[in-house]
Amino acid sequence: MKPDPNSHISDQQLLNSFYTSRDNHWLGILLQRYTLLLLGVCMKYLKNEEEAKDCVQQVFLKAITELHKYKVEYFKSWLYMVAKNHCLMKLRDKQGRNPAEIRDEMAITPEDDPGLTPHLEKDRQLEMMEECLQELNKDQKQCVTLFYLEKRSYNEIADITGFTLMQVKSYIQNGKRNLKILLERKINHS
């Protein structure tokens, strides 16, 4: 593999260039960086190299479509979630279409193992949590993401964002409360 001539450009700079110009060239560079990560994620779930490679291409297309619709701030974690959700949907579709074939392969479905249901439910809750996170205001979303997903301390978040410690605490506390409200609303309407 030849060295990346754009390695000096950060993910955030590439995203910003894309959002400014709407030129897919920038997304191409960004997605190429994560091809191996995506292949690894898809292999983990699908356990089949050809299916995983197809899935990576589908995730690329989905990512390009979604990034044209709305702004993403934490590209790597967002892309990981898109890939994981895509694989899970593919597995669910496969179970729905060919239940006999899957049983022949000794796959475990929620009917076979009631212990699997909570895991599928947890995945759905994580998907809803990701959707709700996108609905928070910018400052709350940034602080909540840095604190809970990137495991940063209050001081680190203050350094990164330029907010005071009191603001950071407030954004995290209010963001957490708003996430809970949004999540409850989504659960009650699903």
ZABA-876327 format. One line per 8 residues: number of its first residue (from 1); for each residue x, y, z of N, C-alpha, C. Coordinates in pm, 1 decimal. Layout:
<nodes>
NUM	X Y Z X Y Z X Y Z | ... .
</nodes>
This chain:
<nodes>
1	84.4 -118.8 0.0 0.0 0.0 0.0 88.2 124.1 0.0 | 63.1 214.6 -92.4 146.1 335.2 -96.5 98.9 435.3 10.1 | 192.2 519.0 58.0 155.2 614.0 163.6 47.7 711.9 116.2 | -34.5 752.4 210.8 -144.6 844.3 181.6 -87.9 986.0 164.4 | -100.2 1043.2 42.2 -46.3 1177.9 20.6 -124.3 1285.5 97.8 | -242.1 1247.4 150.0 -325.1 1343.6 224.9 -320.8 1318.8 375.5 | -222.7 1239.6 420.8 -219.8 1202.4 562.9 -203.4 1323.7 654.6 | -152.4 1433.5 601.8 -134.2 1555.0 683.0 -266.6 1629.2 705.4 .
9	-371.5 1590.0 631.2 -502.2 1655.4 645.8 -586.3 1573.5 743.4 | -637.9 1636.1 848.6 -716.5 1564.1 949.2 -854.0 1527.9 893.6 | -918.8 1431.3 959.3 -1055.2 1392.9 920.9 -1146.0 1515.7 922.0 | -1132.5 1597.3 1026.7 -1218.5 1714.4 1040.6 -1196.7 1813.8 927.2 | -1070.5 1832.3 886.3 -1042.2 1923.3 775.2 -1102.2 1870.9 644.7 | -1092.5 1738.9 623.7 -1151.1 1679.2 503.4 -1302.7 1697.7 503.5 | -1364.4 1673.1 620.4 -1510.1 1691.4 632.2 -1548.6 1836.2 604.4 | -1473.9 1928.3 664.1 -1502.9 2070.6 643.7 -1488.6 2108.4 496.7 .
17	-1384.9 2056.0 429.3 -1366.3 2083.6 286.1 -1485.6 2031.5 207.1 | -1533.5 1912.2 245.6 -1650.3 1856.3 176.9 -1773.3 1944.3 200.5 | -1798.3 1981.7 327.0 -1918.3 2061.3 357.0 -1912.8 2198.9 290.0 | -1792.0 2251.5 272.6 -1776.9 2381.5 207.5 -1798.8 2370.0 56.7 | -1736.5 2269.4 -5.2 -1739.8 2258.3 -152.0 -1845.7 2162.0 -205.5 | -1892.9 2069.9 -119.0 -1985.0 1961.8 -160.4 -1921.4 1873.5 -268.0 | -1788.0 1866.9 -267.8 -1713.8 1786.2 -364.1 -1686.2 1649.2 -301.3 | -1737.4 1542.1 -364.0 -1721.3 1406.6 -310.9 -1575.8 1360.5 -307.7 .
25	-1487.5 1432.5 -375.0 -1345.4 1399.9 -373.6 -1295.3 1391.7 -228.6 | -1336.9 1486.7 -145.7 -1292.6 1490.3 -6.0 -1345.8 1370.3 71.3 | -1469.8 1332.1 42.8 -1526.5 1214.3 109.3 -1453.1 1088.3 65.8 | -1413.8 1083.7 -61.1 -1339.8 968.2 -111.5 -1211.0 945.8 -33.7 | -1137.9 1054.0 -8.7 -1013.3 1045.8 68.2 -1043.4 996.6 209.7 | -1146.8 1054.3 268.2 -1184.7 1021.0 405.6 -1228.0 874.9 417.1 | -1313.3 830.6 326.5 -1362.8 693.1 332.1 -1250.5 592.7 305.7 | -1160.2 627.7 217.8 -1048.8 537.8 186.8 -965.6 509.0 312.6 .
33	-953.3 607.5 399.7 -878.8 589.8 525.0 -938.5 479.9 611.6 | -1069.1 461.1 600.6 -1138.1 369.7 691.3 -1183.5 240.4 624.8 | -1131.4 212.3 505.3 -1169.6 90.1 434.2 -1139.1 -33.7 518.5 | -1018.4 -40.0 575.1 -981.5 -158.6 653.8 -1064.0 -169.3 781.8 | -1088.7 -57.0 847.0 -1171.8 -57.6 967.4 -1310.7 -112.7 933.5 | -1368.2 -61.4 824.1 -1501.7 -106.9 783.9 -1502.1 -254.8 748.2 | -1399.4 -298.8 677.4 -1391.7 -439.8 641.0 -1385.7 -525.2 767.3 | -1308.3 -479.4 865.7 -1299.9 -551.8 993.1 -1433.9 -559.0 1063.9 .
41	-1505.8 -447.5 1068.0 -1637.5 -443.6 1132.1 -1732.8 -539.1 1060.2 | -1734.4 -531.1 927.3 -1826.0 -615.2 849.0 -1790.8 -763.2 862.4 | -1662.4 -796.0 867.1 -1620.3 -935.9 885.1 -1663.6 -987.2 1022.5 | -1652.1 -901.4 1122.1 -1689.6 -940.0 1258.8 -1835.9 -984.7 1263.9 | -1921.8 -912.7 1194.0 -2064.4 -944.0 1198.6 -2106.1 -1049.8 1096.2 | -2053.0 -1041.6 975.3 -2102.4 -1126.8 866.6 -2024.7 -1256.9 850.6 | -1901.8 -1262.2 897.8 -1819.0 -1383.3 892.9 -1801.6 -1438.7 751.4 | -1806.3 -1351.3 651.6 -1792.1 -1394.3 512.6 -1723.7 -1281.1 436.5 .
49	-1607.1 -1310.6 378.2 -1526.0 -1203.9 318.3 -1595.6 -1134.7 201.7 | -1658.3 -1212.6 113.0 -1725.3 -1151.9 -2.7 -1840.7 -1062.2 41.4 | -1922.4 -1112.8 134.5 -2034.1 -1032.2 186.5 -1981.3 -906.3 254.9 | -1871.9 -922.3 328.5 -1814.1 -807.7 400.2 -1766.6 -701.6 301.6 | -1701.0 -744.8 192.3 -1653.3 -648.9 91.3 -1770.8 -576.3 26.1 | -1876.8 -650.2 -5.7 -1997.5 -587.8 -62.3 -2054.5 -486.5 36.1 | -2056.1 -526.4 161.9 -2111.3 -440.5 267.6 -2032.9 -309.8 278.8 | -1901.6 -317.0 268.1 -1818.5 -196.4 276.8 -1859.9 -98.6 166.7 .
57	-1880.2 -150.9 44.7 -1922.1 -64.9 -66.1 -2058.6 -1.6 -37.4 | -2150.3 -81.6 17.1 -2283.7 -29.6 49.2 -2276.0 77.3 159.3 | -2188.6 55.0 257.1 -2171.2 153.4 365.3 -2113.3 282.8 308.6 | -2017.6 272.1 214.8 -1962.5 391.3 150.0 -2074.1 471.7 83.5 | -2159.2 402.6 7.0 -2268.5 472.0 -62.9 -2364.5 537.0 36.7 | -2397.5 462.7 141.7 -2488.1 516.6 243.9 -2425.9 638.4 312.1 | -2297.0 629.5 342.3 -2227.0 740.5 408.6 -2229.2 865.0 320.2 | -2201.1 847.4 191.8 -2200.0 962.2 100.6 -2339.2 1025.8 95.2 .
65	-2442.1 943.4 84.4 -2580.2 993.7 80.8 -2614.5 1069.8 208.2 | -2583.3 1008.6 324.2 -2617.4 1069.1 453.1 -2540.0 1199.3 477.1 | -2412.8 1201.0 438.4 -2331.1 1320.3 463.2 -2376.5 1438.7 378.0 | -2444.3 1410.4 267.4 -2500.4 1519.7 187.5 -2624.2 1577.5 257.0 | -2689.5 1497.2 342.1 -2813.5 1541.3 407.5 -2788.7 1616.8 537.1 | -2693.6 1567.8 617.7 -2671.1 1635.9 745.5 -2524.8 1632.2 786.7 | -2493.4 1718.7 881.8 -2354.0 1737.5 923.6 -2316.7 1639.1 1034.5 | -2202.2 1577.1 1019.5 -2149.5 1482.9 1118.2 -2025.2 1545.0 1179.7 .
73	-2013.4 1536.1 1311.2 -1897.5 1597.8 1376.2 -1788.4 1498.2 1411.4 | -1825.4 1375.3 1447.5 -1726.9 1275.8 1487.6 -1731.6 1162.1 1386.1 | -1661.8 1183.2 1275.4 -1674.8 1097.5 1157.9 -1647.2 950.2 1186.3 | -1536.0 920.3 1251.7 -1496.3 780.4 1270.6 -1601.0 702.6 1350.0 | -1646.5 758.5 1462.5 -1746.6 686.8 1542.9 -1879.8 679.1 1468.8 | -1914.8 783.4 1393.8 -2038.6 782.6 1315.6 -2031.6 673.8 1208.0 | -1919.2 666.2 1137.5 -1902.9 567.6 1029.8 -1908.4 425.6 1086.0 | -1847.9 406.5 1202.1 -1850.7 275.8 1268.3 -1995.9 235.7 1297.2 .
81	-2075.2 329.6 1350.0 -2216.5 300.8 1379.9 -2294.1 268.0 1252.4 | -2269.1 342.2 1144.7 -2337.3 316.6 1017.3 -2305.9 174.5 970.8 | -2178.4 135.7 977.9 -2137.1 1.9 933.8 -2200.3 -106.3 1021.2 | -2194.8 -87.0 1152.0 -2250.7 -185.7 1244.3 -2400.8 -202.6 1220.1 | -2472.5 -91.4 1209.5 -2617.5 -98.1 1186.6 -2649.2 -164.1 1053.0 | -2569.2 -133.9 950.9 -2590.5 -193.4 818.6 -2575.1 -346.0 826.7 | -2470.9 -391.1 895.9 -2447.6 -535.5 910.8 -2561.4 -602.1 988.7 | -2604.6 -537.8 1095.1 -2713.7 -594.6 1174.8 -2841.8 -605.2 1092.4 .
89	-2869.9 -502.5 1011.6 -2989.0 -507.1 925.9 -2975.3 -620.5 823.5 | -2856.6 -637.3 770.0 -2831.8 -743.8 672.1 -2856.0 -880.7 736.6 | -2807.5 -897.0 858.1 -2829.0 -1023.5 930.0 -2977.4 -1046.5 958.8 | -3048.1 -941.2 996.8 -3192.3 -954.6 1023.7 -3267.7 -989.6 897.2 | -3231.7 -922.7 785.4 -3295.8 -952.8 657.0 -3272.7 -1097.9 618.0 | -3149.8 -1143.3 637.4 -3114.2 -1280.4 602.1 -3197.7 -1378.5 685.0 | -3215.7 -1348.8 812.5 -3295.2 -1436.5 899.0 -3440.8 -1438.5 854.5 | -3490.5 -1323.0 812.8 -3630.5 -1314.2 770.0 -3657.5 -1389.3 641.7 .
97	-3562.6 -1386.1 547.5 -3584.4 -1449.0 416.6 -3561.9 -1598.3 415.7 | -3458.1 -1644.3 485.3 -3422.1 -1785.9 478.1 -3409.6 -1848.1 616.4 | -3518.5 -1853.5 693.0 -3503.7 -1907.6 827.9 -3456.7 -2052.8 828.1 | -3498.5 -2133.6 728.7 -3458.3 -2274.0 725.7 -3307.9 -2284.8 702.0 | -3258.3 -2206.7 608.1 -3116.0 -2210.0 576.4 -3034.2 -2168.2 699.5 | -3081.9 -2069.0 769.0 -3008.0 -2022.0 886.1 -3010.7 -2126.9 996.0 | -3124.0 -2191.9 1014.5 -3130.5 -2297.4 1115.4 -3035.1 -2411.4 1078.3 | -3024.8 -2440.0 948.6 -2931.4 -2543.0 904.8 -2788.8 -2505.9 942.9 .
105	-2760.1 -2378.0 939.4 -2625.6 -2332.7 975.4 -2610.3 -2316.4 1127.4 | -2712.5 -2354.2 1201.0 -2711.0 -2348.6 1346.8 -2700.8 -2206.4 1401.0 | -2757.6 -2111.4 1329.1 -2760.2 -1974.1 1379.9 -2857.8 -1967.9 1495.7 | -2831.4 -1877.2 1585.1 -2920.0 -1862.4 1701.3 -3008.9 -1741.6 1677.7 | -3138.6 -1762.5 1685.3 -3234.0 -1653.1 1670.4 -3295.8 -1625.8 1806.6 | -3365.2 -1513.3 1822.4 -3427.5 -1484.3 1952.1 -3524.6 -1594.1 1996.0 | -3589.1 -1662.3 1896.7 -3682.4 -1769.6 1933.6 -3606.8 -1887.0 1995.7 | -3486.2 -1915.4 1942.7 -3405.6 -2026.8 1992.9 -3343.2 -1993.5 2127.5 .
113	-3304.4 -1868.5 2142.3 -3232.6 -1826.7 2261.6 -3290.8 -1695.5 2311.8 | -3382.2 -1702.5 2407.1 -3443.4 -1578.7 2457.8 -3339.2 -1481.5 2512.7 | -3221.5 -1530.4 2546.4 -3115.4 -1443.0 2596.4 -3061.7 -1349.2 2489.4 | -3090.8 -1378.8 2362.0 -3043.5 -1293.9 2252.1 -3129.2 -1167.9 2238.1 | -3256.2 -1176.4 2274.3 -3348.6 -1064.0 2259.4 -3297.7 -936.6 2327.2 | -3248.7 -945.4 2452.6 -3199.1 -821.0 2514.3 -3084.5 -757.2 2435.3 | -3001.2 -840.4 2370.4 -2890.3 -784.9 2292.3 -2942.3 -709.8 2170.6 | -3041.8 -767.3 2103.3 -3100.1 -699.8 1987.4 -3169.6 -571.5 2030.9 .
121	-3235.9 -576.8 2145.8 -3303.4 -458.6 2199.1 -3201.2 -350.9 2234.8 | -3088.8 -393.5 2292.6 -2982.9 -298.6 2328.9 -2927.5 -230.4 2203.7 | -2909.4 -307.8 2094.9 -2863.1 -248.8 1968.4 -2962.2 -143.8 1920.3 | -3091.3 -173.2 1929.2 -3194.0 -77.9 1886.1 -3189.3 47.7 1971.9 | -3170.0 29.8 2103.1 -3160.4 145.3 2192.5 -3037.2 229.7 2159.4 | -2927.0 163.1 2124.4 -2805.8 237.2 2087.2 -2829.0 316.4 1958.8 | -2902.1 256.7 1864.5 -2935.6 328.6 1741.1 -3018.3 452.5 1774.2 | -3119.6 435.2 1860.7 -3204.6 548.4 1898.6 -3123.4 654.3 1973.6 .
129	-3029.2 608.0 2057.5 -2945.1 700.6 2132.6 -2862.2 785.6 2035.3 | -2806.9 720.5 1932.1 -2727.8 792.0 1831.0 -2815.2 895.8 1760.6 | -2940.2 858.1 1726.9 -3032.7 951.3 1661.0 -3063.0 1069.4 1753.3 | -3087.4 1039.9 1880.6 -3119.5 1145.1 1978.0 -3000.5 1238.4 1998.8 | -2880.5 1181.3 1999.7 -2759.6 1261.7 2017.1 -2749.8 1367.0 1907.0 | -2789.8 1329.4 1784.5 -2784.7 1423.0 1672.0 -2884.4 1538.3 1690.3 | -2986.0 1518.3 1776.6 -3089.2 1620.7 1797.2 -3053.0 1721.9 1906.1 | -2948.4 1693.0 1984.4 -2907.3 1788.6 2088.8 -2850.0 1914.6 2024.2 .
137	-2848.6 2025.2 2100.6 -2782.9 2143.5 2044.8 -2633.2 2116.8 2036.2 | -2565.1 2195.6 1953.5 -2424.6 2171.0 1918.0 -2334.1 2158.4 2041.2 | -2346.7 2249.8 2136.4 -2257.5 2250.6 2252.6 -2281.5 2129.4 2342.3 | -2409.4 2096.1 2365.4 -2441.6 1979.5 2447.6 -2391.3 1852.1 2379.6 | -2416.0 1841.3 2248.8 -2374.8 1722.0 2174.6 -2223.2 1705.0 2182.2 | -2149.6 1815.5 2163.9 -2004.2 1808.4 2167.3 -1954.1 1762.6 2304.7 | -2006.5 1822.5 2410.5 -1960.8 1789.0 2545.5 -2000.6 1646.5 2585.3 | -2124.0 1607.1 2553.6 -2170.1 1471.7 2585.8 -2086.3 1368.1 2510.8 .
145	-2059.7 1393.5 2382.2 -1980.5 1300.3 2301.6 -1839.2 1288.2 2356.4 | -1776.9 1400.9 2386.6 -1640.4 1398.2 2440.1 -1634.6 1325.3 2575.1 | -1735.6 1347.9 2660.1 -1734.2 1290.6 2793.9 -1766.9 1141.0 2792.6 | -1878.4 1104.3 2727.4 -1924.2 965.6 2734.0 -1863.1 874.9 2626.5 | -1845.5 924.7 2505.1 -1794.8 838.7 2398.5 -1642.9 840.8 2388.6 | -1583.3 956.7 2413.0 -1437.9 965.4 2402.8 -1369.8 961.8 2539.5 | -1450.2 947.0 2645.4 -1399.3 931.4 2782.7 -1303.5 1043.6 2824.7 | -1336.9 1166.7 2786.7 -1253.3 1282.2 2823.6 -1297.0 1335.1 2959.9 .
153	-1203.7 1395.7 3030.7 -1235.7 1455.7 3161.3 -1295.8 1594.7 3139.1 | -1355.1 1650.4 3243.7 -1409.6 1786.7 3234.6 -1301.0 1884.9 3190.2 | -1180.9 1871.1 3250.8 -1070.5 1961.9 3217.2 -1029.9 1949.8 3070.9 | -1020.6 1825.5 3021.8 -984.7 1805.4 2880.8 -1089.9 1867.5 2789.0 | -1216.2 1848.3 2824.9 -1324.8 1903.8 2742.3 -1317.2 2056.5 2741.3 | -1289.4 2114.8 2858.2 -1275.6 2261.1 2866.7 -1161.2 2307.5 2776.5 | -1049.1 2233.9 2777.8 -934.2 2269.1 2692.5 -969.4 2258.4 2544.8 | -1038.0 2151.3 2507.4 -1072.1 2126.6 2366.6 -1171.8 2230.2 2314.7 .
161	-1273.8 2258.2 2395.7 -1385.2 2341.7 2348.4 -1368.4 2490.4 2377.7 | -1288.8 2521.4 2479.3 -1276.8 2661.5 2518.8 -1386.3 2703.0 2617.7 | -1473.1 2609.7 2657.2 -1576.5 2639.0 2757.1 -1514.2 2639.4 2895.5 | -1580.1 2708.0 2989.9 -1535.2 2702.1 3129.6 -1576.1 2566.4 3186.5 | -1517.6 2530.7 3301.1 -1555.5 2403.9 3365.8 -1704.3 2401.7 3399.5 | -1756.6 2514.7 3446.8 -1899.9 2522.5 3480.4 -1985.7 2500.2 3356.6 | -1944.7 2558.6 3243.2 -2020.4 2539.3 3119.5 -2017.0 2392.4 3077.3 | -1899.3 2331.2 3085.6 -1885.2 2190.4 3047.4 -1979.4 2104.7 3132.0 .
169	-1975.3 2124.8 3264.1 -2062.6 2047.4 3354.7 -2209.2 2070.3 3319.6 | -2244.1 2193.5 3293.6 -2381.9 2228.1 3261.0 -2425.7 2163.1 3128.8 | -2340.7 2172.5 3024.9 -2375.2 2112.9 2895.0 -2390.9 1961.8 2907.2 | -2303.6 1897.1 2986.3 -2312.9 1751.4 3002.2 -2440.1 1715.5 3078.1 | -2465.8 1787.5 3187.3 -2584.9 1759.5 3268.7 -2713.4 1782.1 3188.4 | -2722.5 1896.9 3120.4 -2841.8 1926.5 3041.0 -2853.3 1834.3 2919.6 | -2738.5 1803.9 2858.5 -2738.7 1713.4 2743.8 -2787.3 1575.8 2783.1 | -2741.3 1528.2 2897.9 -2783.1 1396.1 2948.2 -2934.0 1394.9 2975.1 .
177	-2983.1 1501.9 3038.7 -3126.7 1511.3 3067.4 -3207.4 1515.3 2937.0 | -3162.1 1597.2 2839.9 -3233.5 1607.8 2712.5 -3229.0 1477.0 2634.2 | -3115.8 1406.7 2641.5 -3106.1 1276.3 2575.4 -3209.7 1180.5 2631.8 | -3223.8 1181.6 2764.9 -3319.6 1093.0 2830.8 -3462.2 1125.5 2783.1 | -3494.0 1253.5 2777.6 -3627.4 1296.2 2732.7 -3651.2 1253.6 2587.3 | -3553.7 1281.7 2500.1 -3567.1 1245.9 2357.5 -3579.0 1094.3 2340.1 | -3499.9 1019.3 2416.5 -3501.4 873.5 2406.6 -3636.4 817.5 2452.4 | -3687.5 869.2 2563.5 -3818.1 823.9 2612.0 -3925.9 852.4 2510.8 .
185	-3918.5 970.9 2445.9 -4015.2 1008.6 2344.5 -4010.2 910.3 2226.2 | -3887.8 876.8 2183.1 -3871.2 784.1 2069.5 -3924.0 645.0 2105.6 | -3891.7 597.8 2226.2 -3935.3 463.5 2270.5 -4088.0 457.7 2275.6 | -4150.9 563.3 2325.3 -4296.7 564.5 2336.4 -4366.6 574.6 2202.4 | -4296.2 625.5 2098.0 -4357.5 638.2 1965.9 -4318.7 525.7 1871.8 | -4235.4 430.8 1919.5 -4195.0 322.5 1828.3 -4276.6 197.6 1849.6 .
</nodes>
